[in-house]
Amino acid sequence: MVGLVNNMKNKIVDLIAAHVDGLSKEDIAALIEIPPKPELGDFAFPCFRLAKTMRKAPQMIAADIKEAIGDVDFLEEIQVQGAYINFFINKQIFVKSMLNEAFADNFGSSTVGNGQTICIDYSSPNVAKNFHVGHLRTTIIGNSLYKIYSKLGYDVVRINHLGDWGTQFGKLIVAYKNWGSEEAVKKDGIAELMRLYVKFHDEANNNPKLNDEARAWFAKMEKGDEEALSIWQWFKDISLIEYKRTYDLLGVDFDFYLGESFYRDKTDNVVKMLTDANLLTESEGAKIVDLEKYGMAPCLILKNDGSTIYATRDLAAIFYRKATHNFVKCLYVTGQEQKLHFAQVFKVVELCGNEWAKDQLVHIPYGLVSLEGAKLSTRSGNIIYAEDILLEAIDKIKTIIEEKNPDLPDKDETAKKIGVGAVLFNDLYNQRIKDVSFKWEKLLNFDGETGPYVQYTHARCSSILRKIDCTPSSEVDYSLISDEESMALLKEISRFPKVIADAADKYEPSIVARFAVDVAQSFNKFYNANRINVEDEAVKNARLSLVYITKKTIKDAMALLGIECPEQM
């Protein structure tokens, strides 16, 4: 769907283009503005840029264009204010078109991505480390982008690139053999593995030889040592059970759990490819790709003991995904601290003769996450588990429900939707590059720009529709929807298709989250200004149609963020 706003805008572009020389339709479209106040129209075109070519004052140019356009059926009025031409859309045409569009099941959808594949690499926790709150950001953002691109018709491949290979497993094996036991790992699972990991770093500070032992155990893993791989697989299985419990809480799933280990038998081809392309050079016994001329540090491919590094496995993953899925884009949702790593890896792919790497490989960075301002660290053991955050949010919402609405049906399920939704919305409301702080007072607030506020507005719509025994329809008396609050609500809802397209173009779910708040706020203004259950059936039906499309649009927008909206709160 193009979207009604874009459709109307395109019509106005055509009108202006027919009477203006020297500007393309693309130029005109870029100049058209949405006025800040409704009394200034629905669209405005500034004529300053035309003054030089037409050799007239902008005010005169605006008046001439208005005169040339004349009367148009879809426009109620054209006004000239200074150098601006203000266009007022015919309200009844707008209301009719908007209701028909918003009632459709596929409102906001598009076919732009049909026949094209996008791979998204996200979540990707390190095996044998608990899924802490820092992993939430990549998981939440990646899941939202998956839903946004799917809405646009793309075939989206969700990949969980588990950190299940590397020297850290050598460290864990050393720690397990020195200070662990099979009984303790079976009893406490990932908590015991975390204890051992922290213990290793504490001990290695006093005994650096432990790091040599860790490297030796990882080298054994790379060479297929049976004991090393058996312990590694055991640790991995324990981790996946815990991760999936958190994913179930979040409502997140993946098409593939293909960790770094999946690519370990594919790295030889990468090394051969780089060798054949004369890109590999030796540095202190290691093999690197020199990227100095591109303003970057070298990309390490093989360590001096011959073992691979995560860059090698990332390269293998890119070539495997391109061959398997023939993606038009492969997106990597990771912290901004990995910006250099991906710049190096993507440049190496390009240097191998792959021009597509320039625009098809995209790193999508995000800011840090903290709880009330306390930065999180795995090695020091100062960690907050994602599952604990989600369960605490649910418990806090349960307490609120017990206080305010103890007779609410399905209290546990509703508390889960609101609690988890609050955490997700708190993350996605601000631009992803900004740092996120979990502040319970703000997070769970039912007023303001929060998830619970938007969900409550959805529940209010549901309540109105339940109480009034009437099936909403787009076939109403359109002349009855003309007051300022109703028109403002419709205009807000009409932005939905463009909001989705913009969120995809900018890899920015916050655009959808902010839209959901804007719709909720517009609805509450409409609701306060208009009684719904009035005696006049025609008026009631017209207003109910706005309640229905508000509920539907909020539900669809929140779904793009991975958030469910309860029917009652």
N, C-alpha and C positions, 0 to 999 in steps of 0.2 A: 504493500500500500504506500502510495506517495504521501498520503496525509493531507487533510483538508487545508491546513495552513499553507503548506507548500503548493498545493493546487491553486489556491487563491492568489498566492504570491506570484506564481508563474503566469497567471492570467494578467496580473497588473504589469509584470515585466513585458509581456507581449504588447500591451496597450502603450506603454511608454516607448518601447523600441520602434513602434510604428510611426512615431512622431519626433524621434531624436536621432540625429546623425552623430557619428563619431564615438558612440559607445556600443559595445557588444551586449548581448543579452546577459552574458556572464557578469560584465561590469555593472550593469543596471541592478542585477540581483544582489551583488555584493554591496551596493550602495543603499538598497532599501532597508529601512529600519522599522522596528516595532516601537511605536511611541510609548513614553512612560505613563501617559494618562489616557483613559478611554475617550475623553473629550477631544483628543488630538487625532482620533481615528484609529483604524486597525493596522494600517501600514503608512509609512511616510517616505517620500523620495526627495532628498536634498538636491538642489540644482546648482550648487556652488561650482562643481567641476565643469559644468557646461558653459560658464561665463566666458572663459577664455576662447573657446572654439566658436561660440555663437555670438561673441562680442556684444553681449547685453548684460544688464544687471540680473542677478539670479532671481529676484522677485518678478521681473518681467518675463523671464523664461518660464517660471512656474505658472504664471497666469496664461501664457500662450499654450503651454502643453495642456493645461486644464481645458481651455477653450477648444483645442483640437480634438481631445478625447470625447467631449460631449457626454451624453447620457448613455449609461451602460446598465444592462439588466441586473447584473450581480452586485452593482454598487448602489448604495443608498444615496451617497453624496460624495462629491469631491470638493475639498476646500483648499484654498491657498493661504498659508500663514507665513509671511516673510518669504524666505527662499525655499520653503517646503511645500510639497503637494501632499495633502493628507487624504487618504482613501478610507471611506467608511463602507464596510461590506453590508449588503442588504441583510438585515437581521434574520428574516424568515428563511431566506435561502441558506444562510449560515447555519441556523438552528436545524433545519431539515437535513442538510448534508451531514452535519456533525453527529446528530442522533443516529442516522442510518449507518454512519461509519463506526461509531463507538459501540453500537449494538452488535456489530458483526463479530463472530468468534475470532477472526484473525486480525482484529484491530491492533495496529502496531507492528504486525508481521511484515515480512518482505520476502521477495524471491531473489534478491540481489546476490545471495550466496549459493543459489542452487547449482549443484554439480561441482562445487569447490570444497576442498577439505582444509580445515585449520587444525593443527595440533597444538594443544596447550599442555605444557609441562608445569605442574604446580603441586603444592603440598610437600612432597619429597622429603619426609623426615629422615634423620640418620638412624638407622637400625641400632637397637640396643641402647637408645637414649629415649627417655619418655617424651611423649608428644606434649611439649610445653606450650605456653601461651604464645610464644614467639612464632610457632608454626601455624597459628590460627590465621594470620594475615594472608600468607600465600594461599592457604586452603580456601578462605572466604572469597578473596579477590578472584582466584582462578575459577572457582565454581560459578561465580556471577558472570564472568566473561564467557564461560561455556554456555550459559543460558541465554545471554545476550546474542551471541553469534548464532546459536541455534534458532532464535527467533527471526533472524535475518536469512534463514534458509541454508546456512552452511552445515556441512557434515563435520561435526567437531569431535576430535579424538582426544579423550581425557587420559593423560599419562601421569602416573605417580612414579617419578624417577627416584626411587628409594636410594638413600645413601647407604648401600649395603656392601661396600667394598672399599678397601684402603687401609692405610697404616693403623687407623684407630682400632681395627679389629685385632691387629697384632698386639696393641696395647691391652685390649680387653682380655685376650687369651693369656698374656703374661700375668695380668692381675688375677684372673680366675685361678691360674695354676699356683700362684703365690699366696693369695689371701681368700680364695673362694672355695665353694664346695657345691657338688651337684644338688645336695639336699637344700641348701640355702637358695639356689637359683630356682629350683622347682617350687619352693615355698613362696618366695617373694617376687619371682619373675623379674620384670624390668626394673623394679626398684632396687633389687640386688645388683643388677648389671650396672645401674647408675652409680651405686655405692662403689663398685669395683672401679669404674671409670674415674671417678673423683679420687679414689685411693691411689690409683696409678700415678696421676699427676702430682699428688702430694709427695709420694715416695720418689718419683723421678726428679723432683727438685733437689733432693739430697743424693740421689744415685743415678747420674746420667746414663750409666750403662744399661739401665732398663729400657731406654729408647732404642738402643742397638738390638736388644732382645726382641722388642716389638717389631722392628723392621725385619728382623730375621724370620719371625713367625708370619708376617705378611708375605714375605718372599716365598715361604713354604706354601701358603694359600695359592699364590700365583702359579706355582709349579704343580699344583694338584695334590698336595700332601693330604692323605686321607684323614688323619687325626685333626689337622687344622681346619679342613673343610667341614668335618662333622660338627665340631664345636661352633663354627661360624653359622651353619645351617640351623642349629639348635637355638642360638641366640636370635636369629632372624625370625624363626617361627614364633617364638615368645613375643617378639615385638609386634608382629603383624596382628596377633590376637588383640593386643591392647589398642593399636591404632584403629582397627575397624570398629571398636566400641565407641571411640570418639567420633569417627566418621558417621556412625549410625545416629548419634546425638545431633550432629550437624545436618543430617540428611544429605550427605555427600557420598558419591560413588565414583568409580573410575572404570575406564574401559581396559586399561592395562596397568598392572603393577610391574613395571620393568625397571628394576634398579640397575645400578652401575655394574653389578655382577653379570647381568645379561649380556653386556657388551665386551666382557673380558676376552672372549675368543674372536672378537671382531677388531681388536686393536692392532693386530699384526698387519691387517690390510691398510689401516690408517698409516702406520709407520712406513709400509711399502709405498703408499701413494705419495707421502711427503718426501721420501727418498727419491722416487722417480721424478718428482717435480723439482729436485735440487733445493728443497727448502730446509732440510735438516742440517744443523751444524753441531759440532761437539763443544761443550763448555764444562770444564772441570769433570770430565767423565760422563756428564749427562748429555742428552740429545735435546736440542731446542730449535724453535723457529725464531730467528732474529726479526723483531718487529720495530727496531730502533727508528727506521726511516718513517714509520707511521706514528711516532711519538709514544710508543708503548714499550713496556718491559718485555723481555723474551717470553715466549710461550713454551713452558717445559712440557716435553712429550714423554721422555724416558728418563728416570732417575739414574744415578751413577751405578746402581746395582742392577739395572736393566728392567726394573719394575715400572709399570705404568702409573699415571697420576690421573686425577679426575678430568683434567683437560683432554687427555687421550680418549677417555671413555665418553666424554661429551661430544667429541668429534665423531666417534664411531656411532653414537646415537643419532646425530644429525643425518649422517649418510644413510643409516638404516631407515630412519623415518621418511626421508625423501624417497628412497627406493620403494618402501612399503606403502606409503600413503599419498605420495605425490602432492604434498601440501602446497597451498598458495601462501600460507604463513605458518611459521612455527614459533609460538610464543613461550617465553620463559618468565614465569612469575616468581621472582626471588628478590631478596633484599638489595638495596642500592649499594651495599658494600661489595656486591659481586659484579658491579658495572665493568670494571677493568677485565675481569676474567672472561666475561662474555664478549667484550669488545675484541679481546685477543683470539678467542675461539672462532668467532664469526669472520675475522680477518683471515685466519688460516684457511677456513673453508673457501673464502673468496680467492685467495692466492693459489688454490689448487685448480683455478680455472672456472669457478662457479659464480657467475655474475648474479645469479638469483639470491645469493647470500646477502647482498646489499639491502634488499627491501623485503625479503621473505623471512629472515631471522630477526626476531625482535625480543630484546630484553625489556621486561616490564618491572621496573623497580618500585619499592615501597619503603616507607619510613620504619622507624623502630617502634616497638611496642613495650609498654611498661604498665605496672599496676601502681596507681597513685604516685607515679614519678620514679619508681624504683626500677632501674634498668636490670634486665635479666641476663644471667650468664650460666652456661651449662657446666663449664669446667669447675667453677667454684662451688657448684652445688646450689647456688641461689636461684632455684627454679620454681615456677608456678605451673602446675599441670593444666593443660587446656580443659581436660575433663572436669577438674575441680572448679574451674571458673564457670563452666556451663552448668554444672550441678548446683553451684552456689546461687547462680542467677535464677535457676528454676525454683530453688527453695525460698529465695527472697520474694519471688512473685507469688508463691503459694501462701506465704504469710500475708501479703497484701490482699489476696483474694479472700482468705479466711476472715480478714477484718472488714472488708468492704462488700463482699458478695458471697457469703458462706453457702448459699443455696445454689450456686452456679453448677450446672451439670458438667460432667467430664472435667472436673477441676484439675486433675493431674495432667491431662493432655493439653488443656488450655495453658496451664502454667509452663509446660515445656515449650509450647509455641511462642509464648510471650518472652520467656526467659532467654531461650536460644536466639530468638529474633532480636531481642535487645542487644545482645552481644554482637551479632552480625551487623545490625544497623549502625551501632556505635563505630564499628570499623569502617563501614562503607560510606558513611555520610560525608566524611571529609576526603579531600583529594588524597589518593593513595600514597603520594610521595611524602605527605605529612606524617609526623609521629602520632601514634595513638596511645592514649592513656585510659585505663579502665578505672573510672570513678563511679562507684555504685550509685551515688545520689543522682548523678546526671544520667547514667546508663538506663536506670529503671524508672525514670520520671514519665508520668503519663501526660504531662504537659510539655510543650516546647518541641524542639526538632529532634524527636526520638522515635525509635521503633514502636514502643508501646502507644505513643500518641497516634501514629498512623494506623496501627492495628485497632485502636479504640474507635477511630473514625469509621473504619470498615465495619466494626461491630455495630456502631450506631446506625449505619445504613442498613445493615441486616435486620436490626430491630424494627426499624420503620417499615421495611418491606414485609416483615412477619406480621406486624400488628394491623396493617391495612390489607384487607383481602382483595387484592387487585393485581393482575398480571401486567407489569410495565411493558410498554411497547414504544417503538420509535414513531408509530403512527398516531400523532397527537395534533392538537391545534397549535401550530407553531407560533402563532401570533400571541399566545398566552405566555411565552417565554421571552420576555423582553427587558425585564428589570436589570439593573446594573450588576447585582450579585449573581444572577443566573447566567448572564452573558460572560462575566469574568470566569465563572466555573467552567463553562463550555470552552472558552478560549484556552484555559489551563489544560483541560483534558485533550484538546485538539493538538497539543504539542507532543503527545506520546510517541508517534512514529519518528519524529525528528530527534527526540530525546534518545531513543534506542540507537538510531543511526549515529548520533554524535558520541554516545558512550562507546560504541564499537570503534569508531574512527580514532578516538583518543585513549582507548584502553582504560576507560574511566567510569567504573560503576557508580561513583558518587553523583554523576549527572542524573542517574535514575533515582537514587535515594533522595536527592533534593527535589526532584520532580514529585515524588510521592508525598513529601511534606507540603509542597506547594498546592497539590490537589486537595490534601486534607484540610489545609488552612482555608482554601477557597470554598470548600464544601461547608465548613463550619460557619463561615460568613453568610453563605446562601441559606443555611438552615436557620440561623438566627433572624434572618430578614424575611423568611417565607414560611408560613404555616403549611404543612404538607396535607394533613388530614382535614381538608375543608369540605363544606357541603357541595360546592360546585364540582361536579364529577370531572368536567373537562379540565379545570385548573388542577385538581388533585392528580389526574392522570399525567398531565404535562410535567408537574413537579416530581412525581414518582419516577418518571423516565430519567430525570437528572440524578435522583438518588441511586437508581439502578446502575447507570453507566459510571457513576462515581465509585460505587462498590466494586464493580467489575474492573475498572482501570486500576484502582489501588491494589486489588488482589493480584492482577497481572504484573504490575510494576514491582510489588514486593516479591513475587515469585522469581523475578529476574535477579533478585538479590539473594535468593535461596531462603526466603522467609515466608512462613505460612501465616495466614490471617484467620483467627478464630471467628466463628459466627456470633459468639457471645463472650462478653468480658465482665 
